[in-house]
């Protein structure tokens, strides 16, 4: 299930630190400032796991903009399974999950579609068809050198970053102190739920070559395989009292979903550098990542309640319908990238060039489901809603032959996004203040995104018989540690063989197939041309970064009008285009009051472009819905989000590697996009005239605002004597409030008050206790986020929320020699579920559990 950010390798190479970096977002040859400081004799002499933290604190002290970051290290401090899960421990950052694994980054409660993600400074494509959010779980964590999260962008960064920007960087040989290096790591684990065994391995080799070590090369490879089982209790989105329920509140459905899947990741990186001279350098960055997900989902459902008897406030009996389903899904994603560039001293300044090609593909060659169900009142069911999850028990005997085939669908999808991009940046010193400079440049981005869906759904042909008894098998019969009986399951391969042996058993449902197949197809081209100018002005302890950016956006989109005359092979017949130009002024400031205490501030502007399927000018006419036809429309006229924000932060650097920081922030958004639903309206759509129909379309609302406070504290107890000074703590907390004004959306304006923002947890934070000395490193971390809105209803009583979540993780390692380290870790020791509810916490929508996983392994370093 998709929740709120998937993963592979245990992120044993990443260190979490509250960090700011004054590095251009495009710098694909990143040499972290702390490394540079070390090379010039700065006081960074610690080794082992402390080194990354020391670099982080020192770099934050010297940074100019407002960011957080993760740095690679020899031994991981926490058992984070991927980049997304690691960044959730930073102030103001949470994640959206899938199957208990982090997938998308959510910064300060802003939708992941509004976060700009780059690889080595160049924009990454989004392989999924339904939005602009980039999956951070597709890139194996072992291939990462650092991850930088920018919260207040500067003029030299892409403006489409209302939520912020995430730059993932892979390793350069010039970042390592060793002339030659080789690292290898392997891990093997055990997941309690399903007793499955994940494993992974990665290797990295590189070095500097040539008479003056002017050439550098790094090769990295990763493989991981993670079998997963999750148990999902599917409750109800309708907790209103049924007509026959005598006024008692009863959920209208009950379901059990058992997921069994295997996720495999393969990744490779090849990075090459050539330092032509002290003032000129060239670089080449290549990467490949592959993600495969093979899933079987078994499901049992009870619905269609009637004839209630024996009712109390929490218990009773009803007649209902049973369904048994199986879904088989295969997903094959891959992302390829190649980028090149260089840095040159020219005319007294520095010219940086970067350009590249990236292609991301998400392909579902199989996404099919069988559904067998009984008649509407075949089951006699006792229910008890006095506990959560609640229970419904079938009390009569129902033969498997009573479950007849209701439907089977075959669904195939293919989404591809290709990017060509290039940028140039020139920095020139100026004689104002102390070591000031101006910087200007431009970027060209050409994006082509397509989505093609092939969908066919079939029902039982007239006069034919096909029942559960033909294809069932007995699998694991208990659910949630034996709390619920699961019953028979469908053998997907057996069902396929039955249809092959009995042709004519099923018949195509042409209308449903047509709408699902065509309405999801689109072809969108987006071209962005940008230019900017900014300055870095130093006046003693005060540094100012004023700047302005201009971006011209041109969209061209194709989609399909769906009518009674449409066919599954229909080509695009609806077209849209849009052209607009925007200016984005910004100002960042840093005031070093002392070397230990400073203030930072920023005022920024940004943009959030609509999702591709929302821009596609399709029209889907579904006449099978009751009581009226449903018309679903795209909207090529959607306005992009526009935002301005303000940040203010104070930082105190403690003696002996410590930090206290507090920040406040505010953001105002114009034109937020919500989905409109208008009931019972006449009109002509896709060539058909309707006296009354229900319309569904994305539209712009008026405005939204959010504000919050972030606090971060980290300190090693170096003031304690002897072995005790290996202890330390790290903690951060973020409180965010926000709302949207929905007055411009018909049908929603009647809602009283303001609407919470999607994905916004009011409270989030991480607390860590650690010990690192004598080669021993132990770290325990608890990460928390409060509930957030994920689906907007017609009233507050029907809004759906993802519930609060708190997860405990632990990691331990021992460095036997400088070359050999053993490690062990455990994730989700609290068995934290993914839980959703409607209106209030007692009205459960679904609850999915994963239990804990343990891993152990070894790492070599030469």
C-alpha positions in Angstrom: 0.0 0.0 0.0 1.1 3.5 -0.7 1.4 5.5 2.5 3.1 8.7 3.5 7.8 7.7 1.5 10.5 1.9 -0.2 13.8 0.8 0.1 16.6 -1.7 -0.3 19.9 -1.7 1.4 20.2 -0.7 5.0 21.6 2.8 4.8 24.7 1.8 6.6 26.7 4.5 4.9 24.7 7.6 5.9 25.2 9.9 8.9 22.3 12.1 9.9 23.3 15.7 10.8 21.7 19.1 10.9 23.9 20.7 8.2 24.0 23.7 5.8 26.1 23.9 2.7 26.8 27.0 0.6 27.4 24.9 -2.5 25.7 25.6 -5.8 22.8 23.2 -6.4 24.3 22.3 -9.8 27.7 21.3 -8.5 28.1 17.8 -10.0 31.7 17.7 -8.8 30.9 18.2 -5.1 33.9 18.7 -2.8 32.2 19.2 0.6 33.4 22.3 2.4 34.6 20.2 5.4 36.8 18.1 3.1 38.3 21.3 1.7 38.8 22.6 5.2 40.6 19.4 6.1 42.9 19.7 3.1 43.8 23.3 4.1 44.6 22.4 7.7 41.3 23.2 9.4 40.8 21.6 12.8 39.0 18.5 11.7 41.1 15.6 13.0 38.7 13.1 14.4 38.2 9.8 12.7 35.7 7.0 12.4 32.0 7.8 12.8 32.7 11.2 14.4 34.3 12.5 11.3 31.1 13.0 9.3 29.4 14.7 12.2 32.4 17.0 12.7 32.3 17.9 9.0 28.6 18.6 9.2 28.8 21.0 12.1 31.8 22.8 10.7 30.2 23.2 7.3 26.9 24.5 8.8 28.9 27.1 10.7 30.4 28.4 7.4 27.3 28.0 5.2 25.3 30.9 3.7 21.9 29.3 2.9 19.5 27.2 4.9 19.7 23.4 4.4 20.0 20.0 6.1 22.2 17.2 5.0 23.3 13.6 5.2 26.9 12.5 4.7 28.3 9.1 3.8 30.6 7.5 6.4 32.4 4.2 6.9 29.9 2.7 9.3 26.2 3.7 9.4 24.9 5.2 12.5 21.3 4.1 12.0 19.6 1.2 10.1 17.8 3.4 7.6 16.9 1.4 4.6 17.2 4.2 2.0 17.8 7.9 1.5 14.2 8.9 2.2 14.1 7.1 5.6 17.4 8.7 6.6 16.3 12.3 5.8 13.1 11.9 7.9 15.4 12.3 11.0 16.2 15.8 9.9 14.3 18.8 11.4 11.1 19.5 9.4 11.4 16.4 7.2 9.0 13.5 7.1 8.4 10.8 4.5 5.6 9.1 2.6 5.9 5.3 2.8 5.1 2.2 0.7 4.9 -1.2 2.4 6.7 0.2 5.5 9.6 1.7 3.4 10.3 5.3 2.9 9.6 6.6 -0.7 8.9 10.3 -1.0 10.3 13.3 1.0 7.8 15.7 2.6 9.4 18.9 3.7 7.5 21.0 6.3 4.3 19.2 5.4 4.3 20.3 1.8 3.2 17.8 -0.9 6.1 15.7 -2.4 5.0 16.9 -5.9 6.3 20.3 -4.8 9.9 19.1 -3.9 12.6 19.4 -6.5 15.0 16.4 -6.6 18.3 16.5 -8.4 21.2 14.0 -8.9 24.6 15.7 -8.8 22.9 19.0 -9.3 20.8 18.1 -12.4 17.0 17.5 -12.3 15.8 13.9 -11.8 12.8 12.6 -13.7 9.8 11.0 -12.0 9.1 7.5 -13.2 5.5 7.3 -11.9 2.6 8.5 -14.1 0.5 10.3 -11.6 2.7 13.1 -10.4 6.0 14.9 -10.3 7.2 13.3 -7.0 10.5 11.5 -7.4 10.9 8.0 -5.8 14.0 8.2 -3.6 13.9 4.4 -2.9 14.8 3.5 -6.5 18.4 4.6 -6.0 20.3 2.2 -3.8 21.6 4.0 -0.7 25.0 2.4 -0.9 25.8 4.4 -4.0 25.2 7.8 -2.3 28.0 10.2 -1.1 25.7 12.8 0.4 22.1 14.2 0.4 21.5 17.9 0.8 18.0 19.2 1.7 17.5 22.9 0.9 14.6 24.6 2.7 15.2 28.2 1.5 16.4 28.2 -2.1 18.6 30.8 -3.7 18.4 32.4 -7.2 20.9 29.9 -8.7 18.5 27.0 -7.9 15.5 25.8 -9.8 12.4 27.7 -8.7 10.0 24.7 -8.7 10.8 23.9 -5.1 7.9 25.2 -2.9 8.6 22.4 -0.5 12.3 22.6 -0.9 15.1 20.9 -2.9 16.9 17.6 -2.4 20.2 17.1 -4.1 21.6 13.5 -4.1 25.3 13.3 -4.9 27.5 10.4 -5.8 31.2 10.0 -4.8 34.1 11.7 -6.5 37.6 10.2 -6.1 38.8 13.7 -5.1 36.5 13.6 -2.0 38.5 10.7 -0.5 41.8 11.2 1.3 43.2 7.9 0.2 44.9 7.7 -3.2 43.2 4.3 -3.7 40.3 2.8 -1.9 38.0 -0.2 -1.8 34.9 -0.7 0.3 32.6 -3.7 0.4 29.6 -4.5 2.6 27.2 -7.5 3.0 24.2 -7.9 5.2 21.7 -10.7 5.9 18.5 -10.3 7.9 15.3 -11.8 9.3 11.8 -10.2 9.2 9.5 -11.4 12.0 6.3 -11.1 10.0 6.5 -14.0 7.5 9.9 -15.0 8.8 11.5 -13.9 5.5 15.2 -13.1 4.9 16.4 -9.9 3.2 20.0 -9.6 2.0 22.2 -7.1 0.3 25.7 -6.5 -0.9 27.6 -3.6 -2.4 31.1 -2.7 -3.4 32.9 0.5 -4.2 36.4 1.0 -5.7 38.3 4.1 -6.9 41.2 6.3 -6.7 43.4 9.0 -8.2 45.8 8.3 -11.0 48.4 10.0 -13.2 51.7 11.6 -12.5 50.0 14.4 -10.6 47.0 12.4 -9.5 45.0 14.5 -12.0 42.6 11.6 -12.9 40.0 10.2 -10.7 37.6 7.3 -11.0 34.9 5.6 -8.8 32.9 2.5 -9.6 30.1 1.4 -7.3 27.7 -1.5 -7.5 24.8 -2.6 -5.3 22.4 -5.5 -5.1 19.6 -6.0 -2.6 16.7 -8.4 -2.3 14.0 -7.8 0.3 11.0 -10.2 0.7 8.1 -8.4 2.5 4.9 -9.5 4.1 2.4 -7.0 5.4 -1.1 -7.5 6.9 -3.7 -4.9 6.1 -7.0 -4.6 7.9 -9.3 -2.9 5.4 -12.1 -1.2 7.3 -14.6 1.4 6.1 -14.8 4.9 4.5 -18.5 5.0 5.4 -19.2 4.9 9.2 -22.7 6.2 8.9 -25.6 4.1 10.3 -27.2 1.9 7.7 -31.0 2.4 7.3 -31.8 -0.9 9.0 -29.3 -0.4 11.8 -31.7 1.2 14.3 -29.5 4.3 14.6 -26.3 2.4 15.6 -23.1 3.4 13.8 -21.8 0.4 11.8 -19.0 0.3 9.3 -20.2 -0.7 5.8 -17.4 -3.1 5.0 -14.7 -5.4 6.4 -11.7 -6.7 4.6 -8.4 -8.5 5.1 -5.5 -8.0 2.8 -2.4 -10.1 2.9 0.6 -8.8 0.9 3.5 -11.0 -0.1 6.1 -9.4 -2.3 9.8 -9.4 -3.2 11.6 -6.1 -4.0 14.9 -6.3 -5.8 17.3 -3.4 -6.4 20.3 -3.1 -8.6 22.4 0.0 -8.9 25.7 1.1 -10.5 27.6 4.3 -10.6 30.7 5.3 -12.7 32.2 8.7 -11.9 35.3 10.1 -13.6 37.3 13.3 -13.1 40.1 15.1 -14.8 41.9 18.0 -13.1 43.5 19.6 -16.1 45.2 22.2 -13.9 44.6 24.0 -10.6 42.1 26.2 -12.3 40.3 23.8 -14.7 38.6 20.4 -14.3 36.3 18.1 -16.2 33.9 15.5 -14.8 31.6 12.7 -16.0 28.8 11.2 -13.9 26.9 8.1 -14.9 24.4 6.0 -12.9 21.9 3.2 -13.4 19.2 2.0 -10.9 16.7 -0.8 -11.3 13.8 -1.6 -9.1 11.6 -4.7 -9.4 8.5 -5.4 -7.2 6.7 -8.8 -7.6 3.6 -8.8 -5.5 0.7 -11.1 -4.7 -2.2 -9.6 -2.7 -4.8 -12.0 -1.3 -8.1 -10.4 0.0 -11.3 -11.3 1.8 -14.2 -8.8 1.9 -17.6 -8.6 3.6 -20.0 -5.9 2.4 -23.6 -5.2 1.2 -25.1 -5.3 4.8 -28.8 -5.8 5.3 -31.3 -7.4 7.8 -29.7 -6.3 11.0 -30.7 -8.2 14.1 -29.7 -8.6 17.8 -28.1 -5.2 17.9 -26.5 -3.4 20.8 -24.3 -0.3 20.7 -21.3 -2.3 19.5 -22.5 -5.8 18.4 -25.1 -7.4 16.2 -25.9 -9.7 13.3 -26.5 -8.9 9.6 -26.8 -10.6 6.2 -24.0 -9.8 3.7 -21.9 -10.6 0.7 -18.5 -12.2 0.6 -15.7 -11.6 -1.9 -12.4 -13.4 -2.4 -9.8 -11.7 -4.5 -6.2 -12.1 -5.7 -4.1 -9.5 -7.3 -0.8 -10.2 -9.1 1.4 -7.3 -9.8 4.8 -6.9 -11.4 6.6 -3.6 -11.4 9.9 -2.9 -13.3 11.4 0.6 -12.9 14.7 1.9 -14.0 16.5 5.2 -14.2 19.6 5.9 -16.4 21.6 9.1 -16.3 24.7 10.5 -17.9 26.0 14.0 -17.1 29.2 15.9 -17.8 30.6 19.3 -17.2 33.5 21.3 -15.9 34.8 24.3 -14.0 37.2 26.8 -15.5 38.9 30.1 -14.5 37.9 32.6 -17.2 38.3 36.4 -17.2 39.0 36.6 -13.6 36.0 34.5 -12.6 34.9 30.9 -12.5 32.7 29.3 -15.2 30.8 26.2 -14.3 29.1 24.1 -17.0 26.9 21.0 -16.6 24.6 19.1 -18.9 23.1 15.7 -19.2 20.4 13.2 -20.3 18.2 11.2 -17.9 15.5 8.7 -18.6 13.2 7.1 -16.1 10.7 4.3 -16.9 8.0 2.7 -14.7 6.6 -0.4 -16.4 3.9 -2.7 -15.0 3.8 -5.6 -17.4 1.3 -7.3 -15.2 -1.3 -5.8 -12.8 -4.3 -8.1 -12.8 -7.0 -9.2 -10.3 -9.5 -12.0 -10.0 -12.7 -11.4 -7.9 -15.1 -14.2 -6.9 -18.1 -13.3 -4.8 -21.3 -14.7 -3.4 -24.9 -13.4 -3.8 -25.9 -10.3 -1.9 -27.2 -12.0 1.3 -25.3 -15.3 1.3 -23.4 -14.7 4.5 -24.7 -14.5 8.1 -22.3 -12.3 10.0 -21.8 -11.5 13.7 -20.0 -8.1 14.2 -18.3 -6.5 17.1 -17.1 -2.9 16.8 -16.2 -2.5 20.4 -12.5 -2.9 19.6 -10.2 -1.7 16.8 -9.6 -3.3 14.5 -13.2 -4.5 14.8 -14.3 -8.1 14.0 -16.8 -9.7 11.7 -17.4 -13.5 11.8 -19.3 -15.6 9.3 -21.5 -18.0 11.2 -23.1 -20.0 8.5 -21.5 -22.5 6.2 -21.0 -21.2 2.7 -19.6 -23.5 0.0 -16.7 -22.3 -2.2 -19.0 -23.0 -5.2 -21.2 -20.1 -3.9 -18.4 -17.7 -4.8 -18.8 -17.1 -8.6 -16.5 -15.2 -10.8 -17.5 -11.5 -10.7 -14.6 -10.0 -12.7 -11.0 -10.4 -13.9 -8.9 -7.6 -15.2 -5.6 -7.4 -17.0 -3.8 -4.1 -16.5 -0.5 -3.0 -18.1 1.1 0.3 -17.7 4.2 2.1 -19.1 5.3 5.6 -18.1 8.5 7.2 -19.5 10.0 10.5 -18.6 13.1 11.8 -20.5 15.1 14.9 -19.6 17.7 16.9 -21.6 19.2 19.7 -19.6 22.1 22.0 -19.5 23.3 25.0 -17.4 26.1 27.6 -17.2 27.1 29.6 -14.1 29.7 32.3 -13.9 31.0 33.7 -10.6 33.1 36.9 -10.6 34.8 38.6 -7.6 33.8 42.3 -7.0 35.4 45.0 -5.0 32.6 45.5 -2.6 33.0 44.7 1.1 35.2 41.6 1.9 35.7 38.9 -0.7 32.3 39.6 -2.4 31.2 38.2 -5.7 28.4 38.3 -8.3 27.0 35.2 -10.0 24.8 34.8 -13.0 23.8 32.0 -15.4 21.0 30.1 -17.1 19.5 26.7 -17.5 17.6 24.9 -20.2 15.4 21.9 -19.4 13.4 19.8 -21.9 11.0 17.3 -20.4 9.0 14.7 -22.3 6.6 12.5 -20.2 4.3 9.8 -21.6 1.9 7.4 -20.0 0.2 4.4 -21.8 -2.2 2.1 -20.1 -3.7 -1.0 -21.5 -6.7 -2.2 -19.5 -9.2 -5.0 -20.1 -11.9 -6.2 -17.7 -14.0 -9.3 -18.1 -17.1 -10.7 -16.5 -18.6 -14.2 -16.6 -20.0 -15.0 -20.0 -23.7 -15.9 -20.2 -24.5 -19.5 -19.4 -21.0 -20.3 -18.1 -19.9 -21.4 -14.7 -16.6 -20.5 -12.9 -16.4 -20.6 -9.1 -13.8 -20.4 -6.3 -14.0 -24.1 -6.0 -12.2 -24.4 -9.4 -9.1 -22.4 -8.3 -8.9 -22.2 -4.5 -6.1 -23.4 -2.2 -5.6 -23.3 1.5 -2.8 -20.9 2.5 -2.0 -19.3 5.9 -5.4 -19.1 7.6 -4.6 -16.8 10.5 -4.2 -13.0 10.3 -2.9 -10.5 12.8 -1.3 -13.1 15.1 -4.4 -15.3 14.8 -7.0 -12.7 15.7 -8.8 -13.1 12.4 -9.4 -16.2 10.2 -8.5 -15.6 6.6 -10.1 -18.5 4.7 -9.4 -19.9 1.2 -7.2 -18.1 -1.3 -7.2 -18.0 -5.1 -4.4 -19.6 -7.1 -3.7 -17.0 -9.7 -1.8 -19.4 -12.0 -4.5 -22.0 -11.5 -7.1 -19.5 -12.6 -5.1 -18.5 -15.6 -4.8 -22.2 -16.6 -8.5 -22.8 -16.1 -9.4 -19.9 -18.5 -6.9 -21.2 -21.1 -8.5 -24.7 -20.9 -12.0 -23.4 -21.0 -12.2 -20.6 -23.7 -15.4 -18.5 -23.8 -15.8 -18.6 -19.9 -15.4 -14.8 -19.7 -16.6 -11.9 -21.8 -15.1 -8.4 -22.3 -16.7 -5.4 -20.5 -16.0 -2.9 -23.3 -17.3 0.2 -21.5 -15.2 -0.2 -18.4 -12.2 -1.3 -20.3 -12.3 1.7 -22.6 -12.6 4.3 -19.9 -9.7 2.9 -17.8 -7.5 2.3 -20.8 -7.8 5.7 -22.6 -8.4 8.3 -19.8 -5.0 7.5 -18.3 -3.0 8.0 -21.6 -1.2 11.3 -22.1 1.8 12.9 -23.8 3.2 16.0 -22.2 6.2 18.1 -23.3 7.5 20.8 -21.0 10.3 23.3 -21.8 11.8 25.6 -19.2 14.3 28.3 -20.0 15.7 30.1 -16.9 18.2 32.8 -16.2 19.3 34.4 -12.9 21.7 36.9 -11.3 22.7 37.1 -7.6 25.4 38.5 -5.4 27.3 37.4 -2.3 28.1 40.5 -0.3 30.3 40.3 2.7 30.6 43.1 5.2 32.5 41.9 8.2 30.3 39.4 10.0 27.3 40.1 7.8 26.7 38.3 4.5 23.8 39.1 2.1 22.7 37.0 -0.9 20.3 39.1 -3.0 19.1 37.6 -6.3 16.4 37.2 -8.9 15.5 34.3 -11.3 13.3 34.3 -14.3 11.8 31.2 -15.8 9.8 30.7 -19.0 7.6 27.6 -19.1 6.0 26.2 -22.3 3.7 23.1 -22.0 2.2 21.1 -24.8 -0.1 18.2 -23.9 -2.1 15.5 -25.7 -4.9 13.3 -24.3 -7.9 11.3 -25.5 -11.5 12.3 -25.6 -13.6 9.3 -24.8 -17.0 8.8 -26.4 -19.3 6.0 -27.3 -17.4 5.7 -30.6 -14.0 5.4 -29.0 -11.9 2.2 -29.4 -9.0 0.8 -27.4 -6.7 1.7 -30.3 -7.8 5.3 -30.5 -5.0 7.9 -30.9 -4.7 11.3 -29.2 -7.5 13.6 -30.2 -7.4 16.4 -27.6 -4.6 19.0 -27.4 -3.6 21.8 -25.1 -0.8 24.3 -24.7 0.4 26.9 -22.2 3.2 29.5 -22.1 4.0 31.7 -19.1 7.0 33.6 -17.6 7.6 34.2 -13.9 10.2 36.2 -11.8 11.5 34.9 -8.5 13.3 37.4 -6.3 15.1 36.2 -3.1 17.3 37.4 -0.3 19.3 35.3 2.2 21.4 36.7 5.0 23.8 35.4 7.6 25.1 37.5 10.6 28.1 36.0 12.5 27.7 37.8 15.8 30.6 35.6 17.2 32.2 32.5 15.9 29.9 30.5 18.1 26.6 32.4 17.6 24.9 33.5 14.4 21.6 34.5 12.9 20.3 33.5 9.5 17.3 34.7 7.5 15.8 34.3 4.0 12.9 35.6 1.9 12.2 33.4 -1.1 9.8 32.9 -4.0 9.0 29.7 -5.8 6.6 27.8 -8.1 4.9 24.5 -8.2 3.8 23.2 -11.7 0.7 21.0 -12.0 1.0 17.3 -12.3 1.1 15.9 -15.8 -2.2 13.9 -15.8 -4.0 17.0 -14.4 -2.7 19.0 -17.4 -3.7 16.5 -20.0 -6.9 17.6 -21.7 -8.7 14.3 -21.5 -12.5 13.8 -21.1 -13.8 10.5 -19.7 -17.5 9.7 -20.0 -18.7 6.9 -17.8 -22.3 6.1 -18.3 -22.3 3.0 -16.0 -22.3 5.0 -12.8 -25.5 5.7 -10.9 -27.6 7.7 -10.4 -26.0 9.9 -13.1 -23.1 9.6 -15.6 -19.7 10.7 -14.3 -17.5 13.0 -16.4 -13.9 13.2 -15.5 -11.8 16.0 -17.1 -8.2 17.1 -17.2 -7.4 20.8 -17.1 -4.7 22.2 -19.3 -5.6 25.6 -18.0 -4.5 24.9 -14.5 -2.3 27.7 -12.9 0.9 26.7 -11.2 1.2 27.1 -7.5 3.0 30.4 -6.5 4.6 30.8 -3.2 6.7 33.2 -1.1 8.3 32.3 2.2 10.3 33.7 5.1 12.8 31.9 7.4 14.7 33.1 10.5 17.1 30.9 12.5 19.5 31.3 15.4 22.5 28.9 15.9 24.8 28.4 18.8 27.8 26.1 18.3 28.9 24.3 21.5 32.5 23.5 22.5 33.5 19.9 21.5 31.2 19.1 18.6 27.7 20.3 19.6 25.0 22.6 18.3 21.7 24.3 19.3 19.6 25.8 16.6 16.1 27.3 16.6 14.2 28.5 13.5 10.8 29.9 12.5 9.3 29.9 9.0 6.2 31.1 7.1 5.0 30.2 3.6 2.1 31.7 1.6 0.8 29.7 -1.5 -1.5 31.0 -4.2 -3.4 28.8 -6.6 -3.2 25.5 -4.7 -4.7 22.6 -6.7 -7.6 20.5 -5.3 -10.0 18.1 -7.0 -13.5 19.6 -7.6 -16.6 17.5 -7.6 -19.8 19.1 -8.9 -23.0 17.0 -8.6 -26.0 17.0 -11.0 -25.1 19.5 -13.7 -26.0 19.6 -17.4 -23.5 20.0 -20.3 -22.0 18.6 -23.4 -18.8 16.5 -23.0 -16.8 14.6 -25.6 -19.6 15.2 -28.1 -22.3 13.9 -25.9 -25.0 16.0 -24.3 -26.3 15.3 -20.7 -29.2 16.8 -18.9 -27.5 15.9 -15.6 -24.1 14.5 -14.8 -21.4 14.5 -12.0 -18.2 16.3 -12.9 -14.7 15.7 -11.5 -11.9 18.0 -12.4 -8.7 19.5 -10.8 -9.1 23.3 -10.3 -7.1 26.1 -8.6 -8.3 27.2 -5.1 -7.5 30.6 -3.7 -4.6 30.4 -1.2 -2.9 28.5 1.6 -0.5 29.4 4.3 1.7 27.5 6.8 4.0 28.5 9.6 6.1 26.6 12.1 9.1 26.4 14.4 12.1 24.0 14.2 14.5 23.2 17.0 17.6 21.0 16.9 20.1 20.0 19.6 23.1 17.7 19.4 25.9 17.2 21.9 28.6 14.7 22.7 29.4 14.5 26.4 33.0 15.1 25.9 33.2 16.9 29.2 32.7 13.6 31.1 35.7 11.6 32.2 37.1 8.4 30.5 34.8 6.1 28.8 31.8 8.2 29.6 32.7 10.9 27.1 31.6 8.5 24.3 28.0 9.2 25.1 25.9 11.8 23.4 22.4 12.9 22.4 20.7 14.4 19.3 17.2 15.6 19.1 15.0 17.8 16.8 11.4 18.9 16.9 9.2 20.7 14.3 5.7 22.2 14.9 3.8 23.3 11.8 0.3 24.7 11.4 -1.3 25.6 8.1 -4.6 25.8 6.2 -6.1 26.4 2.8 -9.0 28.7 1.8 -11.3 26.7 -0.4 -13.7 29.5 -1.3 -13.1 29.4 -5.0 -14.1 25.8 -5.5 -17.8 25.2 -6.2 -19.3 22.6 -3.9 -16.6 23.0 -1.3 -17.2 26.6 -0.4 -20.0 25.7 2.0 -17.5 24.1 4.4 -17.1 26.3 7.4 -13.6 27.3 8.4 -10.3 26.6 6.8 -9.1 23.2 5.5 -5.9 21.5 6.8 -3.1 21.1 4.2 -2.4 17.7 2.7 0.5 15.7 4.2 1.1 18.2 7.0 1.9 16.6 10.4 1.5 19.2 13.1 4.4 17.7 15.1 7.4 15.7 14.1 10.8 14.9 15.5 13.6 12.5 16.3 15.4 11.7 19.5 18.7 9.8 19.5 21.0 8.5 22.2 24.4 7.2 21.2 27.7 5.9 22.4 30.8 5.9 20.2 34.2 5.1 21.5 36.9 2.4 21.5 35.6 1.1 18.1 32.1 0.6 19.6 29.2 2.5 18.1 25.6 2.1 19.4 22.8 4.4 18.5 19.1 4.2 19.4 16.6 6.5 17.6 12.9 7.2 18.0 11.2 9.1 15.2 7.7 10.5 15.5 5.2 12.3 13.3 1.6 13.3 14.2 -1.5 12.6 12.0 -2.0 14.4 8.6 -4.8 14.9 6.1 -4.5 12.6 3.0 -8.1 12.8 1.5 -10.4 15.8 1.5 -14.1 15.0 2.1 -17.2 17.0 1.7 -17.0 17.9 5.4 -14.6 17.6 8.3 -16.5 14.4 9.3 -15.5 12.8 6.1 -11.9 13.9 5.8 -9.5 11.0 5.9 -6.3 11.1 7.9 -3.1 9.1 8.1 -2.6 8.5 11.8 0.3 9.4 14.0 3.4 7.1 13.9 6.3 6.4 16.2 9.2 4.1 15.3 12.1 2.8 17.3 15.3 1.7 15.5 18.7 0.7 16.9 22.1 0.1 15.3 25.4 -1.3 16.8 28.8 -1.9 15.3 32.3 -2.8 16.4 35.4 -1.9 14.4 37.7 -4.9 14.9 40.4 -3.3 12.8 40.6 -0.2 10.6 39.7 -2.5 7.7 37.0 -4.6 9.3 33.7 -3.7 11.0 30.8 -5.9 12.1 27.4 -4.4 12.5 23.8 -5.4 13.5 20.6 -3.4 13.5 16.9 -3.6 14.1 14.1 -1.5 12.5 10.6 -0.8 13.7 11.0 -2.4 17.2 7.7 -0.8 18.1 5.8 -2.6 15.3 4.5 0.9 14.3 1.6 0.4 11.9 0.4 2.5 9.0 -3.1 3.5 10.0 -5.8 5.7 8.5 -9.1 6.9 9.8 -12.1 9.0 8.7 -13.3 11.9 10.9 -11.9 10.6 14.2 -9.5 7.9 15.3 -12.3 5.5 16.3 -13.5 5.3 12.7 -10.9 3.1 11.1 -10.3 3.1 7.4 -7.3 0.7 7.3 -4.4 -0.5 9.4 -1.3 -2.1 8.0 1.4 -3.8 10.1 4.9 -4.9 9.2 6.6 -6.0 12.6 10.3 -5.6 13.1 13.3 -6.7 11.0 16.9 -7.4 12.2 20.0 -7.5 10.1 23.7 -8.2 10.6 26.7 -8.0 8.4 30.3 -6.9 7.9 32.0 -4.0 6.1 35.5 -4.0 4.6 37.5 -0.8 4.0 40.9 -0.6 2.3 
